[in-house]
């Protein structure tokens, strides 16, 4: 399996210590998310088909 190629979210701040996420979309059908401060930590993997609704729910504040 190819390695994920993470990029920092455009919504993340540039200051160290802030809440930042990195997202990888280079693997077909998969979106991977990790904490930019803990790059060796866990990676959340989503099917591409559920990423959009999940992302929209987070942005709208409707996920609990």
N, C-alpha and C positions, 0 to 999 in steps of 0.2 A: 504494500500500500504506500503510495506517495506521502511525503510529509506535508502536514498542513503549512500553508504560507499565511501567517497571521499579519493583519494590519490593524493599527489602532483606530478605534472608532473616531469619526470626525466630531462626535459630541464630547469626547474626553478632553479634559484640560491638559495643558502642557506642563503643569507643575507636579513635581514628584510628590507622592503621597495622596494624590487625589484618587477618587474612584474612577478607574479606567478599565475598559474592556478592549480586547482584541478579537477580531473576527476573521475567520478563514473561509473562503468560498471556492477554493481551487480544486476541491474534490467533487466531482459530479454527484448531484443528489444529496449533498451533505453541507451543512453549515456548522462550523465549530466555533466555540466561544471560550475565552479564558480571561483570567484576571491579568492585566498587564504588569502588575507588581509581583506576581507569582507565576512566572512563565513555565516553571517546572511543576506547577500544581495541576489540579484536575482540569480537564477539558470537557465542556458540555457539548454533546453532538446532537444536532437536530436534523431530521429529514427536511430537505429543502421545501417540501410541500407544507410543513407546519411552521416553518420559520416566520413567514409573513404574518400569519395570525398571532403568533407569540409576540413578535416585535411590536405589532400594532397594539396588542393588549398592554404591554409594558409602557409604551408611550402614552396610552390613554389613561393609565392608572387603574385599569379594570381587573388586573390580576391580583389575587390575594393569596 
